[in-house]
Amino acid sequence: MSKLRILVTGSGGMVGRNLLEHSSISEFEVLAPRRSELDLCDFSALQAYLQSNKPDMVIHAAGKVGGIQANMREPVDFLLANLDMGRNIVWASQQADIKRLINLGSSCMYPRNHSEPLKEELVLKGELEPTNEGYALAKVVTARLCEYIMREDASYQYKTLIPCNIYGRYDKFDPVHSHLIPAIIHKVHQAKQDGQALVEIWGDGTARREFMYAGDLADAIMRAVSNFDTLPNYMNIGLGHDHTINDYYQAAAEVMGYAGGFEHDLSKPVGMARKLVSVELQKNWGWSARHELPGSTVNNPLPSEFPMKSTL
């Protein structure tokens, strides 16, 4: 029997590269074109590729991603690039009669100012976080397009996984583009190298974030491929618990042996106060993450050897 042929978009990104390293990926025939080989923003080229290669399933993991600074600096590009890629791959897949697709959304799709775990039905139920609204809107539209296609013709099963924040191998450490975890690692590393007494934290450090290892997300995606029929149309992928920004800085300092302190800049934006996804559906589906962040003390209060002060 021939192997299932899967097209993975974004194969050069953090999620895509972790997916291609997964232990069970060899069970499938994988098409993993890089951007130089297939531009998802070129609809005609995408149509031709799908017609020529005829994948049985698509995993849409491509996207323009970045941290709060990048999203605030380039909202137009974050909206248009992600909207074009999402719309094109979903619609081209439908036009090529590909019946199964896994779309990766983002917890940014959820409304801001929710202190309780975010359930899947909350998408489009409130105001989005302004600091990454463009990215979030593109992800919402792509997920809704998947839903609309299924609504019109149930033979197409286009399902959306909504991961929490991700860290891990192949993450970006350039401060211009980095997410929170690599940004923290970079800042603490530089402070230790340069002998800096203080590391700056944006805001008061009490905002809470949930971070899952990228290898675990890859594992969830591979389980979704093998158990596609039982996968809900929308499902969060996460840990189900979170930590404060201060906790993450403390953990990084302890791992790297940084003995300085931290300084809060209260004038800087911090995004959502909390962004914790509900993992109720995920657990009922039978999957949970296997890794925790390195550093065993992230649940504990900040010790006195990591003094903090705030500036306006």
C-alpha positions in Angstrom: 0.0 0.0 0.0 1.4 3.4 -0.9 2.2 5.9 1.8 -0.1 8.9 2.5 1.4 11.9 0.6 1.5 15.0 2.8 2.4 18.6 1.8 3.9 20.6 4.6 4.0 24.3 4.1 6.5 26.3 6.1 9.0 23.4 6.2 11.9 25.9 6.8 10.2 27.4 9.9 10.4 26.3 13.5 7.2 24.2 13.5 7.9 22.7 10.0 11.5 21.7 10.9 10.4 20.1 14.1 7.7 18.3 12.2 10.2 16.9 9.7 12.3 15.6 12.6 9.5 13.7 14.2 10.1 10.0 14.7 6.9 9.0 12.8 7.3 11.3 9.8 9.0 8.4 7.8 5.6 6.6 7.7 4.5 9.2 5.2 5.6 10.6 1.8 6.3 14.2 2.6 6.5 17.1 0.2 8.3 19.9 1.9 9.2 22.7 -0.6 11.0 25.7 0.7 9.8 29.3 -0.1 12.3 29.5 -3.0 10.6 26.4 -4.5 7.0 27.3 -3.8 5.7 30.8 -3.0 2.4 30.5 -1.2 1.6 34.1 -2.1 1.6 33.1 -5.8 -1.8 31.4 -6.3 -1.2 30.3 -9.9 2.1 28.6 -8.9 0.5 27.0 -5.9 -2.4 25.6 -8.1 0.2 24.2 -10.5 2.2 22.6 -7.7 -0.8 20.9 -6.2 -2.1 19.6 -9.6 1.4 18.2 -10.4 2.2 16.6 -7.0 -1.3 15.7 -5.9 -0.9 15.4 -2.1 -3.5 13.5 -0.1 -3.3 15.9 2.8 -2.0 19.4 3.5 -0.5 20.7 6.8 -0.4 24.5 6.7 2.4 25.5 9.1 3.8 28.4 7.1 3.5 32.0 8.3 5.2 35.3 8.9 5.8 35.2 12.7 7.5 37.4 15.2 7.3 38.9 18.7 5.5 41.9 20.0 8.1 44.4 18.5 7.9 42.9 15.0 4.1 42.8 15.1 3.8 46.4 16.2 6.5 47.5 13.6 5.0 45.7 10.6 1.2 45.3 11.0 0.5 45.5 7.3 2.9 42.8 6.4 1.8 40.5 9.2 -1.8 40.9 8.0 -1.2 40.6 4.3 1.5 37.9 4.2 -0.5 35.6 6.6 -3.8 36.3 4.9 -2.4 35.6 1.4 -0.7 32.4 2.4 -3.7 31.1 4.4 -6.3 32.0 1.8 -4.2 30.7 -1.1 -3.3 27.3 0.4 -6.8 26.5 1.6 -8.6 27.6 -1.5 -6.1 26.0 -3.9 -6.4 22.8 -1.9 -10.1 22.8 -2.3 -9.8 23.6 -6.0 -7.4 20.6 -6.4 -9.9 18.4 -4.6 -7.7 17.7 -1.6 -10.1 16.4 1.0 -8.0 16.7 4.2 -6.1 19.7 5.5 -4.7 20.7 8.9 -4.5 24.4 9.4 -2.3 25.9 12.2 -4.0 28.8 13.9 -2.7 30.8 16.9 -3.9 31.6 20.4 -3.7 35.2 19.2 -7.1 34.5 17.6 -8.7 34.7 21.0 -10.2 37.9 22.6 -8.0 39.8 25.0 -8.7 40.3 28.7 -9.9 36.8 29.5 -8.4 35.5 32.7 -9.9 32.0 32.4 -8.6 29.3 30.0 -9.6 30.2 26.4 -12.0 27.7 24.9 -12.3 27.1 21.1 -15.8 28.6 20.9 -14.4 32.0 22.0 -12.9 32.8 18.6 -14.5 36.1 17.3 -16.3 36.6 20.7 -14.4 39.8 21.6 -11.8 42.4 20.8 -8.4 41.2 19.7 -5.1 42.2 21.3 -4.0 45.4 19.4 -0.3 44.7 19.5 -0.7 41.7 17.1 -4.1 42.3 15.6 -3.0 42.0 12.0 -1.5 38.5 12.5 -4.6 37.4 14.5 -7.1 38.6 11.9 -5.3 36.7 9.2 -5.3 33.5 11.3 -9.1 34.0 12.1 -10.0 34.5 8.4 -8.0 31.4 7.4 -9.7 29.3 10.0 -13.1 30.6 9.1 -12.4 29.8 5.4 -11.7 26.2 6.4 -15.0 26.1 8.3 -17.0 27.6 5.5 -15.6 25.1 2.9 -16.7 22.2 5.2 -20.1 23.9 5.7 -20.7 24.0 2.0 -19.4 20.5 1.3 -18.7 18.0 4.2 -16.5 15.8 2.0 -13.8 18.5 2.6 -12.4 18.1 6.1 -10.3 21.2 6.8 -9.5 21.4 10.5 -7.7 24.0 12.6 -5.3 23.4 15.5 -4.8 26.4 17.7 -1.4 26.1 19.5 -0.3 28.1 22.5 3.0 30.0 22.3 5.8 27.8 21.1 9.6 27.7 21.9 12.3 25.2 21.0 14.8 24.1 18.3 15.1 26.5 15.3 13.5 29.4 17.1 14.7 33.0 16.1 17.1 34.7 18.5 17.5 38.0 16.5 15.8 40.6 18.7 14.2 42.2 15.7 12.1 39.1 15.1 12.3 36.9 18.2 9.5 35.7 20.4 9.6 36.0 24.2 11.6 32.9 25.2 14.5 33.4 22.7 14.4 37.2 23.4 14.8 36.5 27.2 17.6 34.0 26.6 19.4 36.5 24.3 19.0 39.4 26.7 20.2 37.4 29.8 23.1 35.9 27.9 24.2 39.3 26.7 23.9 40.8 30.2 26.1 38.0 31.6 28.7 38.4 28.9 28.9 42.2 29.2 28.7 42.2 33.0 25.5 44.2 33.2 24.0 44.6 36.6 20.4 44.8 35.3 18.3 43.3 32.5 15.3 45.2 31.3 11.8 43.6 31.4 8.9 45.2 29.5 6.0 46.0 31.8 5.8 44.8 35.4 6.5 41.2 34.5 3.2 39.9 35.9 1.6 39.1 32.5 1.2 35.3 32.1 2.2 33.2 29.2 1.9 29.5 28.3 4.9 28.1 26.3 5.0 24.6 24.8 8.0 22.9 23.3 7.9 22.8 19.5 8.6 19.1 19.4 5.4 18.5 21.4 3.4 20.5 18.8 5.0 18.4 16.1 3.9 15.3 18.1 0.3 16.6 18.3 0.3 17.3 14.6 1.5 13.8 13.7 -1.2 12.3 16.0 -3.7 14.5 14.2 -2.5 13.0 10.8 -2.9 9.5 12.1 -6.2 10.1 13.9 -7.6 12.7 11.5 -11.2 11.5 11.6 -11.4 11.9 15.4 -9.9 15.4 15.4 -12.3 18.2 16.2 -12.8 21.0 13.7 -11.2 23.4 16.1 -8.9 22.3 18.9 -6.3 24.0 21.1 -2.9 22.5 21.6 -1.2 23.5 24.9 -0.1 22.7 28.4 -3.0 24.0 30.3 -0.9 26.1 32.7 1.2 29.2 32.5 3.9 31.3 34.2 4.6 35.0 34.6 7.1 36.9 32.5 9.2 37.3 35.6 9.2 33.5 36.1 10.7 33.0 32.6 13.4 35.6 33.2 14.2 34.0 36.5 14.4 30.5 35.0 16.7 31.8 32.2 19.0 33.5 34.7 19.3 30.4 36.9 20.1 28.1 33.9 22.7 30.6 32.6 24.1 31.5 36.0 23.3 35.2 35.7 23.8 36.9 39.1 22.4 40.4 38.3 18.9 41.8 38.7 16.0 43.0 36.6 14.5 46.4 35.9 10.9 46.8 34.8 10.1 49.5 32.1 6.4 50.2 32.8 6.2 52.4 29.7 6.6 49.5 27.3 3.6 47.4 25.9 3.2 43.9 27.2 0.2 42.5 25.1 -2.5 40.4 26.7 -2.4 40.1 30.5 -3.0 36.4 30.2 -3.3 34.0 27.2 -3.9 30.5 28.5 -5.7 28.0 26.3 -8.2 25.4 27.5 -6.9 21.9 26.9 -10.2 20.1 27.7 -10.9 19.0 24.1 -7.2 18.0 23.7 -7.3 15.8 26.8 -10.5 14.2 25.7 -8.9 13.5 22.3 -6.2 11.7 24.2 -3.0 13.8 23.8 -0.9 15.9 26.2 2.5 17.6 26.0 5.5 15.7 27.4 8.0 18.5 28.0 8.3 21.3 30.5 10.5 24.4 30.3 14.0 23.8 31.6 14.4 25.1 35.2 12.5 23.5 38.0 11.8 26.7 39.9 9.6 28.6 37.5 6.6 28.0 39.8 8.3 29.6 42.8 8.4 33.3 43.8 11.5 35.3 42.6 14.3 34.9 45.1 16.1 37.9 46.7 19.2 37.3 44.6 17.2 38.5 41.6 16.3 42.0 42.7 13.8 44.0 40.7 13.0 47.7 40.3 10.6 49.6 38.0 10.9 52.7 35.9 8.2 54.7 34.2 
